[in-house]
Amino acid sequence: MTRRLRPVAAVLLLSVVLAGGCKDQPTPAAAADQPPATAEESVEPAQLVGTPAATTPSPSPSAKAAPPTPSAGARPPVNKGGWIKIDQAAQAARTKAFFARKPKTVTGNPVKVPEFNVGCKVSHHNDDDPIVFPLLPGASHNHTFFGNKSTDASSTYESLMRATATSCNVADDHSAYWIPTLLQKGKVVDPKEVTVYYGSRLKDPSKTQPFPPGLRMITGDARKQTDTPDKQGNHFWCAGIGGETGRTADGLFPVCAKTAELVRQVTFFDCWDGKHLDSPDHKAHMAMGDHTGACPKSHPVPVPSVSFVIAYPLSTNTNGITLSSGTSFSMHADFFNAWEDSPLAARVRNCLNQGVKCNSQGNF
């Protein structure tokens, strides 16, 4: 995939092993402390970063010092190779405190689905990716961001927590979310809305716990330009009355009825290795639940299953549309967790652990 690089970014990149974007979901690697990175992996330029605490970008115009500064336990060192270790003692204390919380008594008759959501609008666009290309503005293809309005190449957990402006409907969620931009003949086509679902696909959701502060991950592959052999790959569809009425000339996108929306859903991993906030390919520290409906031994910690449901406007003309990363099969998504601790813990404990559906405010 071709990326536009600014001169400064190009010089910096000479010393960094970079992949061309997000990658296929790997077979989860064992959670070793320092596994070697391969030439194919998207390695963060850790030598440019130092530690998250030392990376202090200029505050965005919307940034306010509202939430307290994150504790030192939330700022682990960045190791060369892209593996970011977590403070094990601090995480053990967070886990213990979480499961000591008494869940709120379920009232009414909520749907028996472990889930809560956050509703979002588009915030902004830029050619940045603070997970794959931190501190390298302009190094990525164009992304459509929602959630934290300050997100750019310099974003860190600390900067996201300081910035209180969000395009989502939950003020306690400072997280950054982004996807490749949808284009038609070079013009941006924005989603009318994006719903971020937090749920559990595991057999027993009662053991699910919140993400650690600063966890980040990617799903999908920006370099994948063709379908899977079984034709069940990365697909858009039409939702609503009339549904799909045909296919575009290239066969890659559906043609939707005027009463239907063009929709895409992406789902992230829901099992964590318990040791790292990130990995060289931004995936190996995470895994999907296995065939038994539980987390694999290599990634034993169940965390919420994050899913973006991306809805484009009615009557979206799909002829000639592409993603900034290429064909529809290159669809991918990024999640950088920056929830305030207690509000996220309350939603996971009350909703997911008890197997019931809550709204955006965490109510039954």
Secondary structure, DSSP 8 states (H G I E B T S, - for coil): ------HHHHHHHTTS---SS-----------SS----TTS----HHHH--GGG------TTB---S----GGG---B-TTS-EE--HHHHHHHHHHHHHS------S---SS-EEEEEE-EEEEES--TTTSTT-TT-S--EEEEEBTT-STT--HHHHHHB--BSBS-TTB--EEEEE-EEETTEEE--SEEEEEEE--SS-GGG-----TT-EEEEE-TT--S--TTS-SS--EEEETT-EEEE-TTSSSEEE-TTEEEEEEEE---EE-SSEEE-TTSSTTEE---TTSS--TTS-EE--EEEEEEEEEET---TTEEETTBSGGG-EEEEE--B-HHHHHHHIIIIITTT-B--TTS--
